[in-house]
């Protein structure tokens, strides 16, 4: 138990559906992240929020839309996805202290997404 | 863009020391180097982090030479439960938030 929870743990959706992934952190951190992990590929950073402001958008298609209503919650809204978007979506949080890369990220268990 | 290179896989036996080296020859002078462990279908877990020379915690040591172009994660006396993928992580040159996960090293510990 890392203090970061994600729901749902598994999701199957059609290409025309709209769904949302939810992440919640109970660690008092000020930064939250979305990552995508496809089979046999490295983790890919998608979005970063620091102090509830998006500070990184790593060339992610617009069919993925993040939302950070407060420092404890992060959502990833999904619409008109493609089969190649099937992957493990991981949320993480950290306490950003300003030093480059010195923050420890705590990851949630992930949402296994299958797009049919 | 800072990039990391690690061996794709390594084999070891229980009780041995395992050293995994990561090349990161283009990191900024004040960047930290971080290592994570990941089991199948789980999120990565922080192992250790360092900036220079040597860092040790209860599970691992991290060696960083003076030129900081590489780092070595050392796992003393591995057990079967250490079988996992190990990632070396550095910040991107253009953004400290653009954290670069390499392809990882798949470590298999045999009885």
Interface residues (C-beta under 8 A of the other chain):
Chain A: X2 X4 X31 X42 X43 X44 X45 X48 X50 X55 X56 X58 X88 X90 X92 X99 X100 X101 X102 X104 X105 X106 X107 X108 X109 X110 X112
Chain B: X28 X30 X31 X32 X33 X34 X36 X41 X42 X43 X44 X45 X46 X49 X51 X87 X89 X90 X91 X95 X96 X97 X98 X99 X101 X102 X103 X104
